[in-house]
Amino acid sequence: MALGRILVVDDEESMCQYLSILLHKEGYEVSTVNSGVEALKLIEADAFDVVMTDIQMPKMDGIQLLKGIKGIDPTTPVIIMTAYASEQSAIDAVNLGAFSYMQKHCKNDEIKMVVRNALALRMAKTENLKLKKELTRNQRRKNIIGQSTRMRSVYKMVDKIASTTATVLINGESGTGKELIAQSIHQRSDRADGPFVAINCGAIPETLLESQLFGHVKGSYTGADRDHDGFCRMAEGGTIFLDEIGETPHAIQVKLLRMLQEREVYPVGSSSPIKVNLRVIAATNRDLEQEVHNGNFRTDLYYRLNVIPLNLPALRDRTEDIPLLVDHFLKRCCPGEYQGSLGSIMDEKVLEALQGYEWPGNVRELENVIERASIIREGDRITLKDLPTFVTRSSGSDSPSSSLEVGGRVTLDELERAHILGVLEATGGARKQTSEILGINASTLYRKLKKYGLQGGEAGEDYDGQDEGQDEDNVPGEELLDAVESAIRESGAEIEEPVGV
């Protein structure tokens, strides 16, 4: 097995042959080319442990080749050789990252020693990178909370795709942790030492988005008093995360497509493209396929982004992870008080309520609820009264429809009343929104509310119509109570008069 792969670049064929024979005898696998352009093509296609290059070559000299190699793989040691050594050229080469600068006609032992040292550096950097990735992998895994089957599938996919350069499209509702997953992919990739640049495409005005993404040159528009690199160039050698990619306008979508296809960008005000070396991870909470069908998103861009789709589950689809998430947030909110046992600080019914809620805002909403409860609690424990009412109502224990079941032994009126009250609670008592959800007009809803005795506090106070004929002394739910008593009497059962009535 070869001790290492070495690429020799020199426009003199005799020098290539000389170094090839010398290094082959030492047990190295040697490849030779006669130009810098050929060398870059080989390096882009395959990895080499060491590159030895002449500094003076036609079309592309050794310094230009050095820059190109560092752009592809910054860890590759490059040895610069020349027959006409000068102090300034040596300084320039070392400043640009050359491992060593040596004369062509030096002794064989010197060449062997420099190559051995370069290989040792390469191995040390590679090993260091592996250890760093493993450390980061364990750290990131701790930051991503969840042991459900759905989340384990996400972890496996992240591990598979992290080491590749393929574009990733993360799909998930708001608050599911898309950026955290994108960071995890970056930290486990070969680009972990490079920058991770996140940009929310929906948060930047359309007039500024192009400049922020691709940069601009001085004088390109009013106020552009200096050059600006843009996020794509800031992510050079690393990863750019395009959050809410579905919010980008068509004009920007065209430019993003070119960046993905050609890996080059045109700064605003410039007619010259600039090559970029980055990985693209995009995320969206929209159904991009539907957006393509509706004409809001380019088909070609969608397929360029959707190379590896990664779907994040909503919190309601992994409720078994809620105790783990609550534990994580309590450690953050109550660092000195909470010791890691949920029962020591939280009532059991609180956890039941949290697991029974739908969480439209997902993990972000859960975090806010836990932070709020830990602040406003009156005693040492978090109780149901410390949770928002919309969380406790949906838990089922206090829901008007909790004891009613479609197909059960209940009347249509009971089901209708429970459903209307449930929608009213979900909308916060907004009768206009409730009528729209129920598919009836406002006057019909008013009549039904009056029928079921729901005009008062239970149903909210935002109805702006005139309550003609409304009995001021009417007790909400009295008609339903009478109906229940009547049904019991018809069954022949005795009714005991409630005490204190």
C-alpha positions, 0 to 999 in steps of 0.5 A: 500500500502506498505511503501517500498520494503525491501530485507533481506539476512542472512544465518540464517533462524531465523534472516530472520524470525525475521526481516520479522515479525518486518518490516511487522508490520511497513508496509513494503513489505519484501522478504528474501533469505539465500545467496548472490547469490540468493539476486543478482538474485532477485535484477537483476530481480526486484528493492528493496528500501532497502537491509539488509544483514549479513556480514558473509555468505558462498560463497558470504559474505556481502561485495561482495554482497554490491559490486554486488548491487552497480554495478546493482543499485548504489542508493540502500541503503545497511545496513550491519549487523553482530554479530561480529562487528569490526572497520575495517569491518565497515570502509570497508563497509562504504567506499564501499557505505554501508548506515549503519553498525549495530549489529544484536542484537540491539534494535528494535527501532534502526532497525526501525530508520535505515530502515526509514532513508535508505528509506528517502535517497532512496526517495530523490535520486529517486526524485533528479534523476527525477528532473535532468532528466526533467531538462536535457530533456528540455535542450537537447530538446533545443539543438536538433533543428527542429520542422518538422514532421520527427523530431517530430517522432524522439523525440517521439521515443527517449522519448519511448526508453530512459528509457529502457536498449535496444540496439539502432541502429541509421541510418542516413547520415553523419552530421545528428546529430547521436551522439547528439541523442545518448547523448539525449537518455543517458541523459534521461535514468536511466544511466544519472549519469553514463559516456557517452563514444563515440568512432568512430570505423572508426577513429581508426586503426584496430590494435588498435581498440581491445585494445581501446574497450576492454582494455589490460593487461600489457605486452600483446604487445610491448609498453603495459607498464601498464594495460588499461581499454578500452572504454567498462569498462570506460562506466561502469554504463553508455552508450557507443556510437559506431559511424560508427559501419559499419567500424569495421573489422570482427575480432572485430565484433565477440568480440562485439557480445560476449560483447552484448550477455554476457555483458563481455569483454576479454582484450587483453592478458588476458584469464579471462572475465570481466563483464561490465554494460553498454548500447550500442548505435550504429550508421552508415551511411551505409545500414547495411542490404546491408553490411550483404548481401555483406558479410561485416557485420555479420548477428548475430551482425546486429540483436543484434544491430538492437533491436530498429532502429532509422532513422534520416532524411537528411536535404533535407527531412526537409527543413522547419527546415533550418530557425530554424537551421540558427537562431541557428548557427547565434546566435553562430557565431554572438552573439553580433550582431544577435538579433534573426530576420533573416531579420535583418542580411540576405537577403531573397534570401539567405534563399531561396538559402539555402532551395533550396540546397540539403545539402549532408553534412546535418546539419554539412555542413549548419553550416559551410556555415553559419559560412563562410558567417558570416565571409566573408560578407563585410557589415552588411548583408549576401547576395548571394555573401557570399554563396558558388557558389555550393549553389547558383547554385542549388537554381534554379534561375541561373540554366540553366535548371530552365526554362526547363521541361521534357514534356514541349515545348522544343527541345531535344537539349535544354534539352541535353545542359541544362543537360550537363551544370548542370552536369558540374556545379555539378562536378566543370567542371571535364569533365572526371567525367561528361562523366562517369555520363552521360554514354558517352566517353570523345570524345563524350562529347567533341563533344557535348560541341563544338556543344553547345558552352560550351568549355569555362569557363562555362564547366571548363578547365580540358579537356586534349584532343586536341581541333582540329578545335576549333574557338578561337573567338567562343562565348559560347552559340552563336549556341544556340542563332542562333537556338532560332532566327531561331525558332522564324523566322519560327514562323513568329515573328519579331526579334528586334535587341538588342541594342548595338550589 
